Amino acid sequence: MTQHRNASITLYHWNILILLDEREIFVGLRQRPETVPPFSPPKNQDELLPFQLQNSSAISKFDEYSRVGFDVDGTRYVVIGNPGDPTGLIRMSVSQMMKAEEIRWKYDFID
């Protein structure tokens, strides 16, 4: 997925993943743009979820108070609420890409 400089992404469920090299990235769920008005009907069974998994490049700045951060590509991330994964999709997806002992989350998940 190509990101445009100065793009803004809102994550509704999220956390920060600490990579093996100590860089940190946002990982979370964002609203799929085609599922908000005018509510485009799904084209197949794979498109039924109203959200998609999103991760950033390395975080360059994150303000915990305002919940706004930027990655090194210049994309602005806004995270809503506390770190959480009520669907389990974030943790499941990361566990399929990394070994369990390599996965470190910056915050505890609040589901």
ROMI-417684 format. One record per atom (N, C-alpha, C): residue number from 1; residue in three letters; x, y, z. Coordinates in steps of 0.2 Angstrom, whole numbers, plus 5000, padded with zeros to 4 digits. Layout:
N
+-----+------+------+------+------+
! seq ! type !    X !    Y !    Z !
+-----+------+------+------+------+
! NUM !  ala !    X !    Y !    Z !
...
+-----+------+------+------+------+
This chain:
111
+-----+------+------+------+------+
! seq ! type !    X !    Y !    Z !
+-----+------+------+------+------+
!   1 !  met ! 5004 ! 4994 ! 5000 !
!   1 !  met ! 5000 ! 5000 ! 5000 !
!   1 !  met ! 5004 ! 5006 ! 5000 !
!   2 !  thr ! 5003 ! 5011 ! 4996 !
!   2 !  thr ! 5007 ! 5017 ! 4995 !
!   2 !  thr ! 5004 ! 5022 ! 4999 !
!   3 !  gln ! 5008 ! 5025 ! 5003 !
!   3 !  gln ! 5005 ! 5031 ! 5008 !
!   3 !  gln ! 5007 ! 5037 ! 5005 !
!   4 !  his ! 5003 ! 5042 ! 5005 !
!   4 !  his ! 5005 ! 5049 ! 5002 !
!   4 !  his ! 5008 ! 5053 ! 5008 !
!   5 !  arg ! 5013 ! 5057 ! 5007 !
!   5 !  arg ! 5015 ! 5061 ! 5012 !
!   5 !  arg ! 5010 ! 5066 ! 5015 !
!   6 !  asn ! 5010 ! 5067 ! 5021 !
!   6 !  asn ! 5004 ! 5071 ! 5025 !
!   6 !  asn ! 4998 ! 5067 ! 5025 !
!   7 !  ala ! 4997 ! 5061 ! 5024 !
!   7 !  ala ! 4991 ! 5057 ! 5024 !
!   7 !  ala ! 4990 ! 5057 ! 5032 !
!   8 !  ser ! 4983 ! 5055 ! 5033 !
!   8 !  ser ! 4981 ! 5055 ! 5040 !
!   8 !  ser ! 4977 ! 5048 ! 5041 !
!   9 !  ile ! 4979 ! 5044 ! 5046 !
!   9 !  ile ! 4975 ! 5038 ! 5047 !
!   9 !  ile ! 4973 ! 5037 ! 5054 !
!  10 !  thr ! 4967 ! 5036 ! 5055 !
!  10 !  thr ! 4964 ! 5035 ! 5062 !
!  10 !  thr ! 4963 ! 5027 ! 5063 !
!  11 !  leu ! 4966 ! 5025 ! 5069 !
!  11 !  leu ! 4965 ! 5018 ! 5071 !
!  11 !  leu ! 4960 ! 5018 ! 5077 !
!  12 !  tyr ! 4955 ! 5014 ! 5076 !
!  12 !  tyr ! 4950 ! 5013 ! 5081 !
!  12 !  tyr ! 4952 ! 5008 ! 5087 !
!  13 !  his ! 4956 ! 5003 ! 5085 !
!  13 !  his ! 4958 ! 4998 ! 5090 !
!  13 !  his ! 4966 ! 4998 ! 5088 !
!  14 !  trp ! 4970 ! 4998 ! 5093 !
!  14 !  trp ! 4977 ! 4999 ! 5091 !
!  14 !  trp ! 4982 ! 4997 ! 5097 !
!  15 !  asn ! 4988 ! 4997 ! 5095 !
!  15 !  asn ! 4994 ! 4996 ! 5100 !
!  15 !  asn ! 5000 ! 4998 ! 5096 !
!  16 !  ile ! 5005 ! 4998 ! 5100 !
!  16 !  ile ! 5012 ! 5000 ! 5097 !
!  16 !  ile ! 5016 ! 4993 ! 5098 !
!  17 !  leu ! 5018 ! 4991 ! 5092 !
!  17 !  leu ! 5023 ! 4985 ! 5092 !
!  17 !  leu ! 5030 ! 4987 ! 5092 !
!  18 !  ile ! 5034 ! 4984 ! 5097 !
!  18 !  ile ! 5041 ! 4985 ! 5097 !
!  18 !  ile ! 5044 ! 4980 ! 5093 !
!  19 !  leu ! 5048 ! 4982 ! 5088 !
!  19 !  leu ! 5051 ! 4977 ! 5084 !
!  19 !  leu ! 5058 ! 4975 ! 5087 !
!  20 !  leu ! 5061 ! 4969 ! 5084 !
!  20 !  leu ! 5067 ! 4967 ! 5087 !
!  20 !  leu ! 5073 ! 4972 ! 5087 !
!  21 !  asp ! 5073 ! 4976 ! 5082 !
!  21 !  asp ! 5078 ! 4981 ! 5082 !
!  21 !  asp ! 5076 ! 4988 ! 5087 !
!  22 !  glu ! 5071 ! 4987 ! 5091 !
!  22 !  glu ! 5068 ! 4992 ! 5095 !
!  22 !  glu ! 5065 ! 4998 ! 5092 !
!  23 !  arg ! 5064 ! 4998 ! 5086 !
!  23 !  arg ! 5059 ! 5003 ! 5082 !
!  23 !  arg ! 5052 ! 5001 ! 5084 !
!  24 !  glu ! 5048 ! 5006 ! 5084 !
!  24 !  glu ! 5041 ! 5005 ! 5086 !
!  24 !  glu ! 5037 ! 5007 ! 5080 !
!  25 !  ile ! 5031 ! 5003 ! 5079 !
!  25 !  ile ! 5026 ! 5004 ! 5074 !
!  25 !  ile ! 5019 ! 5004 ! 5077 !
!  26 !  phe ! 5015 ! 5008 ! 5074 !
!  26 !  phe ! 5008 ! 5007 ! 5075 !
!  26 !  phe ! 5005 ! 5001 ! 5072 !
!  27 !  val ! 5001 ! 4998 ! 5075 !
!  27 !  val ! 4997 ! 4992 ! 5072 !
!  27 !  val ! 4990 ! 4993 ! 5075 !
!  28 !  gly ! 4985 ! 4993 ! 5070 !
!  28 !  gly ! 4978 ! 4993 ! 5072 !
!  28 !  gly ! 4973 ! 4992 ! 5067 !
!  29 !  leu ! 4967 ! 4994 ! 5068 !
!  29 !  leu ! 4962 ! 4993 ! 5064 !
!  29 !  leu ! 4959 ! 5000 ! 5062 !
!  30 !  arg ! 4958 ! 5001 ! 5055 !
!  30 !  arg ! 4955 ! 5007 ! 5053 !
!  30 !  arg ! 4949 ! 5006 ! 5049 !
!  31 !  gln ! 4945 ! 5010 ! 5049 !
!  31 !  gln ! 4938 ! 5010 ! 5045 !
!  31 !  gln ! 4940 ! 5009 ! 5038 !
!  32 !  arg ! 4937 ! 5005 ! 5034 !
!  32 !  arg ! 4938 ! 5004 ! 5027 !
!  32 !  arg ! 4934 ! 5010 ! 5024 !
!  33 !  pro ! 4937 ! 5014 ! 5020 !
!  33 !  pro ! 4933 ! 5020 ! 5017 !
!  33 !  pro ! 4927 ! 5018 ! 5013 !
!  34 !  glu ! 4927 ! 5012 ! 5010 !
!  34 !  glu ! 4921 ! 5011 ! 5006 !
!  34 !  glu ! 4915 ! 5008 ! 5010 !
!  35 !  thr ! 4916 ! 5007 ! 5017 !
!  35 !  thr ! 4911 ! 5005 ! 5021 !
!  35 !  thr ! 4907 ! 5010 ! 5024 !
!  36 !  val ! 4909 ! 5016 ! 5024 !
!  36 !  val ! 4905 ! 5022 ! 5026 !
!  36 !  val ! 4901 ! 5025 ! 5021 !
!  37 !  pro ! 4896 ! 5029 ! 5022 !
!  37 !  pro ! 4892 ! 5031 ! 5017 !
!  37 !  pro ! 4896 ! 5033 ! 5011 !
!  38 !  pro ! 4893 ! 5031 ! 5005 !
!  38 !  pro ! 4886 ! 5028 ! 5004 !
!  38 !  pro ! 4886 ! 5020 ! 5005 !
!  39 !  phe ! 4890 ! 5017 ! 5009 !
!  39 !  phe ! 4889 ! 5010 ! 5010 !
!  39 !  phe ! 4889 ! 5006 ! 5004 !
!  40 !  ser ! 4895 ! 5006 ! 5001 !
!  40 !  ser ! 4896 ! 5001 ! 4995 !
!  40 !  ser ! 4895 ! 4994 ! 4997 !
!  41 !  pro ! 4890 ! 4990 ! 4994 !
!  41 !  pro ! 4889 ! 4983 ! 4996 !
!  41 !  pro ! 4896 ! 4979 ! 4994 !
!  42 !  pro ! 4897 ! 4974 ! 4998 !
!  42 !  pro ! 4903 ! 4970 ! 4997 !
!  42 !  pro ! 4903 ! 4966 ! 4991 !
!  43 !  lys ! 4908 ! 4965 ! 4988 !
!  43 !  lys ! 4909 ! 4962 ! 4981 !
!  43 !  lys ! 4910 ! 4954 ! 4982 !
!  44 !  asn ! 4912 ! 4952 ! 4988 !
!  44 !  asn ! 4913 ! 4945 ! 4989 !
!  44 !  asn ! 4913 ! 4944 ! 4996 !
!  45 !  gln ! 4914 ! 4938 ! 4999 !
!  45 !  gln ! 4914 ! 4936 ! 5006 !
!  45 !  gln ! 4920 ! 4939 ! 5009 !
!  46 !  asp ! 4925 ! 4940 ! 5006 !
!  46 !  asp ! 4931 ! 4943 ! 5009 !
!  46 !  asp ! 4931 ! 4950 ! 5011 !
!  47 !  glu ! 4926 ! 4954 ! 5009 !
!  47 !  glu ! 4925 ! 4961 ! 5010 !
!  47 !  glu ! 4919 ! 4962 ! 5015 !
!  48 !  leu ! 4918 ! 4958 ! 5019 !
!  48 !  leu ! 4912 ! 4959 ! 5024 !
!  48 !  leu ! 4914 ! 4963 ! 5030 !
!  49 !  leu ! 4921 ! 4963 ! 5032 !
!  49 !  leu ! 4923 ! 4967 ! 5038 !
!  49 !  leu ! 4923 ! 4974 ! 5036 !
!  50 !  pro ! 4921 ! 4978 ! 5041 !
!  50 !  pro ! 4920 ! 4985 ! 5040 !
!  50 !  pro ! 4927 ! 4989 ! 5041 !
!  51 !  phe ! 4932 ! 4985 ! 5043 !
!  51 !  phe ! 4939 ! 4988 ! 5045 !
!  51 !  phe ! 4944 ! 4984 ! 5041 !
!  52 !  gln ! 4950 ! 4987 ! 5041 !
!  52 !  gln ! 4956 ! 4983 ! 5039 !
!  52 !  gln ! 4962 ! 4984 ! 5044 !
!  53 !  leu ! 4966 ! 4979 ! 5044 !
!  53 !  leu ! 4972 ! 4980 ! 5048 !
!  53 !  leu ! 4977 ! 4985 ! 5044 !
!  54 !  gln ! 4980 ! 4989 ! 5049 !
!  54 !  gln ! 4985 ! 4994 ! 5046 !
!  54 !  gln ! 4991 ! 4994 ! 5051 !
!  55 !  asn ! 4997 ! 4995 ! 5048 !
!  55 !  asn ! 5003 ! 4996 ! 5052 !
!  55 !  asn ! 5007 ! 5002 ! 5049 !
!  56 !  ser ! 5011 ! 5005 ! 5053 !
!  56 !  ser ! 5014 ! 5011 ! 5051 !
!  56 !  ser ! 5022 ! 5009 ! 5049 !
!  57 !  ser ! 5025 ! 5013 ! 5046 !
!  57 !  ser ! 5033 ! 5012 ! 5046 !
!  57 !  ser ! 5035 ! 5015 ! 5054 !
!  58 !  ala ! 5041 ! 5015 ! 5055 !
!  58 !  ala ! 5044 ! 5017 ! 5061 !
!  58 !  ala ! 5041 ! 5023 ! 5064 !
!  59 !  ile ! 5039 ! 5023 ! 5070 !
!  59 !  ile ! 5036 ! 5029 ! 5073 !
!  59 !  ile ! 5042 ! 5034 ! 5074 !
!  60 !  ser ! 5041 ! 5041 ! 5072 !
!  60 !  ser ! 5046 ! 5046 ! 5073 !
!  60 !  ser ! 5044 ! 5050 ! 5079 !
!  61 !  lys ! 5037 ! 5051 ! 5081 !
!  61 !  lys ! 5035 ! 5055 ! 5086 !
!  61 !  lys ! 5028 ! 5052 ! 5088 !
!  62 !  phe ! 5027 ! 5052 ! 5095 !
!  62 !  phe ! 5020 ! 5050 ! 5097 !
!  62 !  phe ! 5019 ! 5054 ! 5104 !
!  63 !  asp ! 5013 ! 5058 ! 5104 !
!  63 !  asp ! 5011 ! 5061 ! 5110 !
!  63 !  asp ! 5005 ! 5057 ! 5113 !
!  64 !  glu ! 5007 ! 5054 ! 5119 !
!  64 !  glu ! 5002 ! 5050 ! 5122 !
!  64 !  glu ! 4996 ! 5054 ! 5124 !
!  65 !  tyr ! 4997 ! 5060 ! 5126 !
!  65 !  tyr ! 4991 ! 5064 ! 5128 !
!  65 !  tyr ! 4986 ! 5065 ! 5123 !
!  66 !  ser ! 4988 ! 5068 ! 5117 !
!  66 !  ser ! 4984 ! 5069 ! 5112 !
!  66 !  ser ! 4982 ! 5063 ! 5107 !
!  67 !  arg ! 4986 ! 5058 ! 5108 !
!  67 !  arg ! 4985 ! 5052 ! 5104 !
!  67 !  arg ! 4986 ! 5053 ! 5097 !
!  68 !  val ! 4991 ! 5057 ! 5095 !
!  68 !  val ! 4993 ! 5059 ! 5088 !
!  68 !  val ! 5000 ! 5057 ! 5088 !
!  69 !  gly ! 5002 ! 5054 ! 5082 !
!  69 !  gly ! 5009 ! 5052 ! 5081 !
!  69 !  gly ! 5011 ! 5052 ! 5073 !
!  70 !  phe ! 5017 ! 5052 ! 5072 !
!  70 !  phe ! 5019 ! 5052 ! 5065 !
!  70 !  phe ! 5024 ! 5046 ! 5064 !
!  71 !  asp ! 5024 ! 5044 ! 5058 !
!  71 !  asp ! 5029 ! 5039 ! 5056 !
!  71 !  asp ! 5035 ! 5042 ! 5052 !
!  72 !  val ! 5040 ! 5039 ! 5051 !
!  72 !  val ! 5046 ! 5042 ! 5047 !
!  72 !  val ! 5044 ! 5043 ! 5040 !
!  73 !  asp ! 5038 ! 5040 ! 5037 !
!  73 !  asp ! 5036 ! 5042 ! 5031 !
!  73 !  asp ! 5032 ! 5049 ! 5030 !
!  74 !  gly ! 5030 ! 5051 ! 5036 !
!  74 !  gly ! 5027 ! 5058 ! 5037 !
!  74 !  gly ! 5019 ! 5057 ! 5037 !
!  75 !  thr ! 5017 ! 5050 ! 5038 !
!  75 !  thr ! 5010 ! 5049 ! 5039 !
!  75 !  thr ! 5008 ! 5051 ! 5046 !
!  76 !  arg ! 5002 ! 5054 ! 5047 !
!  76 !  arg ! 5000 ! 5056 ! 5054 !
!  76 !  arg ! 4995 ! 5050 ! 5056 !
!  77 !  tyr ! 4996 ! 5048 ! 5062 !
!  77 !  tyr ! 4992 ! 5043 ! 5065 !
!  77 !  tyr ! 4988 ! 5046 ! 5071 !
!  78 !  val ! 4981 ! 5045 ! 5071 !
!  78 !  val ! 4977 ! 5047 ! 5077 !
!  78 !  val ! 4974 ! 5040 ! 5079 !
!  79 !  val ! 4976 ! 5039 ! 5086 !
!  79 !  val ! 4973 ! 5033 ! 5089 !
!  79 !  val ! 4967 ! 5035 ! 5094 !
!  80 !  ile ! 4962 ! 5031 ! 5093 !
!  80 !  ile ! 4956 ! 5032 ! 5097 !
!  80 !  ile ! 4956 ! 5028 ! 5103 !
!  81 !  gly ! 4955 ! 5031 ! 5109 !
!  81 !  gly ! 4954 ! 5027 ! 5115 !
!  81 !  gly ! 4961 ! 5024 ! 5118 !
!  82 !  asn ! 4960 ! 5019 ! 5122 !
!  82 !  asn ! 4965 ! 5015 ! 5125 !
!  82 !  asn ! 4967 ! 5009 ! 5120 !
!  83 !  pro ! 4973 ! 5007 ! 5121 !
!  83 !  pro ! 4975 ! 5001 ! 5116 !
!  83 !  pro ! 4971 ! 4995 ! 5117 !
!  84 !  gly ! 4968 ! 4993 ! 5112 !
!  84 !  gly ! 4963 ! 4987 ! 5113 !
!  84 !  gly ! 4963 ! 4983 ! 5106 !
!  85 !  asp ! 4960 ! 4977 ! 5107 !
!  85 !  asp ! 4960 ! 4972 ! 5101 !
!  85 !  asp ! 4954 ! 4968 ! 5103 !
!  86 !  pro ! 4948 ! 4971 ! 5103 !
!  86 !  pro ! 4942 ! 4967 ! 5105 !
!  86 !  pro ! 4940 ! 4961 ! 5100 !
!  87 !  thr ! 4942 ! 4962 ! 5094 !
!  87 !  thr ! 4941 ! 4957 ! 5089 !
!  87 !  thr ! 4946 ! 4951 ! 5089 !
!  88 !  gly ! 4952 ! 4953 ! 5092 !
!  88 !  gly ! 4958 ! 4948 ! 5092 !
!  88 !  gly ! 4962 ! 4948 ! 5085 !
!  89 !  leu ! 4960 ! 4952 ! 5081 !
!  89 !  leu ! 4963 ! 4952 ! 5074 !
!  89 !  leu ! 4970 ! 4955 ! 5074 !
!  90 !  ile ! 4971 ! 4960 ! 5078 !
!  90 !  ile ! 4978 ! 4963 ! 5078 !
!  90 !  ile ! 4983 ! 4958 ! 5081 !
!  91 !  arg ! 4981 ! 4955 ! 5086 !
!  91 !  arg ! 4986 ! 4950 ! 5089 !
!  91 !  arg ! 4987 ! 4944 ! 5085 !
!  92 !  met ! 4981 ! 4941 ! 5082 !
!  92 !  met ! 4981 ! 4936 ! 5078 !
!  92 !  met ! 4986 ! 4937 ! 5072 !
!  93 !  ser ! 4985 ! 4943 ! 5068 !
!  93 !  ser ! 4989 ! 4944 ! 5062 !
!  93 !  ser ! 4996 ! 4945 ! 5064 !
!  94 !  val ! 4998 ! 4948 ! 5069 !
!  94 !  val ! 5005 ! 4949 ! 5071 !
!  94 !  val ! 5008 ! 4942 ! 5073 !
!  95 !  ser ! 5004 ! 4938 ! 5076 !
!  95 !  ser ! 5007 ! 4931 ! 5078 !
!  95 !  ser ! 5008 ! 4927 ! 5072 !
!  96 !  gln ! 5005 ! 4928 ! 5067 !
!  96 !  gln ! 5006 ! 4924 ! 5061 !
!  96 !  gln ! 5012 ! 4927 ! 5057 !
!  97 !  met ! 5015 ! 4933 ! 5059 !
!  97 !  met ! 5021 ! 4936 ! 5055 !
!  97 !  met ! 5027 ! 4935 ! 5060 !
!  98 !  met ! 5026 ! 4934 ! 5066 !
!  98 !  met ! 5032 ! 4934 ! 5071 !
!  98 !  met ! 5031 ! 4928 ! 5076 !
!  99 !  lys ! 5037 ! 4926 ! 5078 !
!  99 !  lys ! 5037 ! 4921 ! 5083 !
!  99 !  lys ! 5034 ! 4924 ! 5090 !
! 100 !  ala ! 5031 ! 4920 ! 5094 !
! 100 !  ala ! 5028 ! 4922 ! 5100 !
! 100 !  ala ! 5033 ! 4926 ! 5105 !
! 101 !  glu ! 5039 ! 4923 ! 5105 !
! 101 !  glu ! 5044 ! 4926 ! 5110 !
! 101 !  glu ! 5047 ! 4933 ! 5107 !
! 102 !  glu ! 5045 ! 4934 ! 5101 !
! 102 !  glu ! 5048 ! 4941 ! 5098 !
! 102 !  glu ! 5043 ! 4946 ! 5098 !
! 103 !  ile ! 5036 ! 4945 ! 5100 !
! 103 !  ile ! 5031 ! 4950 ! 5100 !
! 103 !  ile ! 5031 ! 4953 ! 5107 !
! 104 !  arg ! 5032 ! 4960 ! 5106 !
! 104 !  arg ! 5032 ! 4964 ! 5112 !
! 104 !  arg ! 5027 ! 4970 ! 5111 !
! 105 !  trp ! 5022 ! 4971 ! 5115 !
! 105 !  trp ! 5018 ! 4977 ! 5114 !
! 105 !  trp ! 5020 ! 4982 ! 5119 !
! 106 !  lys ! 5020 ! 4988 ! 5117 !
! 106 !  lys ! 5021 ! 4994 ! 5121 !
! 106 !  lys ! 5016 ! 4995 ! 5127 !
! 107 !  tyr ! 5010 ! 4993 ! 5126 !
! 107 !  tyr ! 5005 ! 4994 ! 5131 !
! 107 !  tyr ! 5001 ! 4988 ! 5132 !
! 108 !  asp ! 4998 ! 4987 ! 5138 !
! 108 !  asp ! 4994 ! 4981 ! 5139 !
! 108 !  asp ! 4987 ! 4983 ! 5135 !
! 109 !  phe ! 4985 ! 4977 ! 5132 !
! 109 !  phe ! 4978 ! 4978 ! 5128 !
! 109 !  phe ! 4973 ! 4979 ! 5133 !
! 110 !  ile ! 4968 ! 4984 ! 5132 !
! 110 !  ile ! 4962 ! 4984 ! 5136 !
! 110 !  ile ! 4956 ! 4983 ! 5132 !
! 111 !  asp ! 4953 ! 4977 ! 5133 !
! 111 !  asp ! 4948 ! 4975 ! 5129 !
! 111 !  asp ! 4942 ! 4976 ! 5132 !
+-----+------+------+------+------+
